[in-house]
Amino acid sequence: MKHEIYILHGGLLSTIQDRGRFGFMKVGVSPAGAMDLFSLSIANLLVGNNLGEAVLETMYAGVQIEFGCDETIAITGASSAAYINESEVPLWQSLEVKKGDVLHIKSPSTGIFNYIAFSRGIAIPKIMGSKSTHLRSGIGGWKGRAIQAGDAIPLGEKMKSSPDLMLRKEKRPVYTKEKTLRVVLGPQDDHFTEEGVQTFLRSPYTITAQSDRMGYRLEGPPITHKTSADVISDGSAHGSIQVPGSAQPIVLLSDRGTTGGYAKIATLIAEDICTLSQMTPGSTVFFTTVTEQEANRLFRQFITETEKSLTSIRDPKQKQLVITVAGKEYSIKIKKLD
Amino acid sequence: MLYSQAVFRTAGDRSIVMEFANAIDPYVLSKIRSMAAAVEDQPDLFIEEILPTYCSLQFFFCPLLTTPDVLRNKLREIEKSLPPSSSVRHRRVEIPILYGGDAGADLPFVAKHNGLSQKEVIDIHSHGDYLVYMLGFTPGFAYMGGMDKRISTPRLMQPRIKIPAGSCGIAGDQTGIYPIDSPGGWQLIGKTPLKLFDPFSDHPVLLQAGDKICFVPIDEDEFHHIIHLTEAGIYIPSISEEQTP
């Protein structure tokens, strides 16, 4: 039995991602990492991994994977129909798959990215401390590129038995076509006219099709600069919103460059970066400000709630036994009748 | 120019910006470097990553372990304790360049644009004293200052789709080297056999902010010899340490 997954269909854009590559921004290396870090973390927790283990991030649909070994997996993120062989399987919970099973993810009704976590972990080397793929510089992940049909990707040796967990239904994100996103103003809100800042905070902005893992380009009423859009190049934080000369905002996401020369009006808070990343082109966003102190409180709350949001999927009235008869394993479910 | 004390800027829920000046200047660079060095020694600040740029330091911190207010107060204390003009160590890095020919297809244009011979362009470029202000744009790309304006040349009208790693170019008053294959519009005057970015190395990036750079002209034989040694993992670039008073 080979500890591998075989890619039958790579889908639109599927890459290996973890939380990102940190410590090298000062030498120009983009952090990359999962677009929706909430879904990444939950997928990992559902298979008993550490939060930041590398997973497969898929975009929209089409990915088909055959398992070369038994494995515990979990799928989170976009509301896609996922099938193992012919049966539809639930998202946001631990799943057991057998050698030879084929997982197929079909078009999501809402959202963009799905995350598939493997309890064995993806057995590829870390490049500069991370397994994340950065497509533009061709580093990390699987040969520095998106996965494609024919790839055989190694998993770790040790499978964790299914923790039988699910994300509580009320904690599951609902992806919609309109959302208000929270930002902290700055670092260069003083580069914009008072009117420009008010326009930014009061107007709807539409996500355009010119959006990718580097950033989402938005379209809406022009955000006016005091003099020019240019600043002396400085750092780009995850979720910072730059406004070039076009006066249209661009939200900088996972694959962003580390530095840039356009004024940045505001920065999204962590939770809302996850929300935005799952919004499809054509969706509308509004921005509202929170103070830095409030943003800090919201971050702590987001992290602690994520950790408390899982629950057992095991029916307390039901027990599962594995028995061996004549060398063959049988799984038996025993349920107490009321 | 340099502010009497740094200005803090908000940058979301996990980072803050500390801005020291509003102009590009070697003195600002040494201030930034001495502040970064002082902060790096202090684990109790819960800073995860420091990003130095032309005029500022961006601090990425763990929001579970500290708050922006606490961090700003501590950074302000450190700033006050810095000596007024500290002498900073820097490295001098020699970068061999094969000028002209296929390696530097735009050398004839750069010469013609400035009314110089190709040899004069090479002499001016390789006699300059360059300072790395920051890295960004792509992995290992160094923003350098100090190019002689006599060889300034505007970017190409039509950018190239793919420029090979190691290519050395001029764009306006700037010069730089492409660390990875990338599209770009710089006028190419030569190529270095050195790897400016190698993700598989223990030291993935050759240059760092604060480095002084000089370009050394080499011929085609030396170029291939250095490539050969680099691939074998036995080439040691010429890097020396100096102290700026």
Boltz contact constraints between the chains, C-beta under 6 A:
constraints:
  - contact:
      token1: [A, 22]
      token2: [B, 49]
      max_distance: 6.0
  - contact:
      token1: [A, 23]
      token2: [B, 49]
      max_distance: 6.0
  - contact:
      token1: [A, 25]
      token2: [B, 49]
      max_distance: 6.0
  - contact:
      token1: [A, 25]
      token2: [B, 51]
      max_distance: 6.0
  - contact:
      token1: [A, 26]
      token2: [B, 51]
      max_distance: 6.0
  - contact:
      token1: [A, 26]
      token2: [B, 52]
      max_distance: 6.0
  - contact:
      token1: [A, 27]
      token2: [B, 135]
      max_distance: 6.0
  - contact:
      token1: [A, 27]
      token2: [B, 205]
      max_distance: 6.0
  - contact:
      token1: [A, 28]
      token2: [B, 135]
      max_distance: 6.0
  - contact:
      token1: [A, 28]
      token2: [B, 136]
      max_distance: 6.0
  - contact:
      token1: [A, 28]
      token2: [B, 138]
      max_distance: 6.0
  - contact:
      token1: [A, 28]
      token2: [B, 139]
      max_distance: 6.0
  - contact:
      token1: [A, 28]
      token2: [B, 140]
      max_distance: 6.0
  - contact:
      token1: [A, 28]
      token2: [B, 141]
      max_distance: 6.0
  - contact:
      token1: [A, 29]
      token2: [B, 139]
      max_distance: 6.0
  - contact:
      token1: [A, 127]
      token2: [B, 199]
      max_distance: 6.0
  - contact:
      token1: [A, 128]
      token2: [B, 199]
      max_distance: 6.0
  - contact:
      token1: [A, 128]
      token2: [B, 204]
      max_distance: 6.0
  - contact:
      token1: [A, 137]
      token2: [B, 139]
      max_distance: 6.0
  - contact:
      token1: [A, 137]
      token2: [B, 180]
      max_distance: 6.0
  - contact:
      token1: [A, 139]
      token2: [B, 199]
      max_distance: 6.0
  - contact:
      token1: [A, 184]
      token2: [B, 10]
      max_distance: 6.0
  - contact:
      token1: [A, 184]
      token2: [B, 12]
      max_distance: 6.0
  - contact:
      token1: [A, 186]
      token2: [B, 9]
      max_distance: 6.0
  - contact:
      token1: [A, 186]
      token2: [B, 10]
      max_distance: 6.0
  - contact:
      token1: [A, 186]
      token2: [B, 11]
      max_distance: 6.0
  - contact:
      token1: [A, 187]
      token2: [B, 9]
      max_distance: 6.0
  - contact:
      token1: [A, 187]
      token2: [B, 11]
      max_distance: 6.0
  - contact:
      token1: [A, 187]
      token2: [B, 17]
      max_distance: 6.0
  - contact:
      token1: [A, 232]
      token2: [B, 54]
      max_distance: 6.0
  - contact:
      token1: [A, 232]
      token2: [B, 55]
      max_distance: 6.0
  - contact:
      token1: [A, 234]
      token2: [B, 53]
      max_distance: 6.0
  - contact:
      token1: [A, 234]
      token2: [B, 56]
      max_distance: 6.0
  - contact:
      token1: [A, 235]
      token2: [B, 51]
      max_distance: 6.0
  - contact:
      token1: [A, 235]
      token2: [B, 53]
      max_distance: 6.0
  - contact:
      token1: [A, 235]
      token2: [B, 58]
      max_distance: 6.0
  - contact:
      token1: [A, 237]
      token2: [B, 11]
      max_distance: 6.0
  - contact:
      token1: [A, 237]
      token2: [B, 12]
      max_distance: 6.0
  - contact:
      token1: [A, 237]
      token2: [B, 15]
      max_distance: 6.0
  - contact:
      token1: [A, 258]
      token2: [B, 136]
      max_distance: 6.0
  - contact:
      token1: [A, 259]
      token2: [B, 53]
      max_distance: 6.0
  - contact:
      token1: [A, 259]
      token2: [B, 136]
      max_distance: 6.0
  - contact:
      token1: [A, 267]
      token2: [B, 11]
      max_distance: 6.0
  - contact:
      token1: [A, 267]
      token2: [B, 12]
      max_distance: 6.0
  - contact:
      token1: [A, 269]
      token2: [B, 13]
      max_distance: 6.0
  - contact:
      token1: [A, 270]
      token2: [B, 13]
      max_distance: 6.0
  - contact:
      token1: [A, 292]
      token2: [B, 10]
      max_distance: 6.0
  - contact:
      token1: [A, 292]
      token2: [B, 68]
      max_distance: 6.0
  - contact:
      token1: [A, 295]
      token2: [B, 13]
      max_distance: 6.0
  - contact:
      token1: [A, 296]
      token2: [B, 13]
      max_distance: 6.0
  - contact:
      token1: [A, 296]
      token2: [B, 63]
      max_distance: 6.0
  - contact:
      token1: [A, 296]
      token2: [B, 67]
      max_distance: 6.0
  - contact:
      token1: [A, 299]
      token2: [B, 13]
      max_distance: 6.0
  - contact:
      token1: [A, 299]
      token2: [B, 63]
      max_distance: 6.0
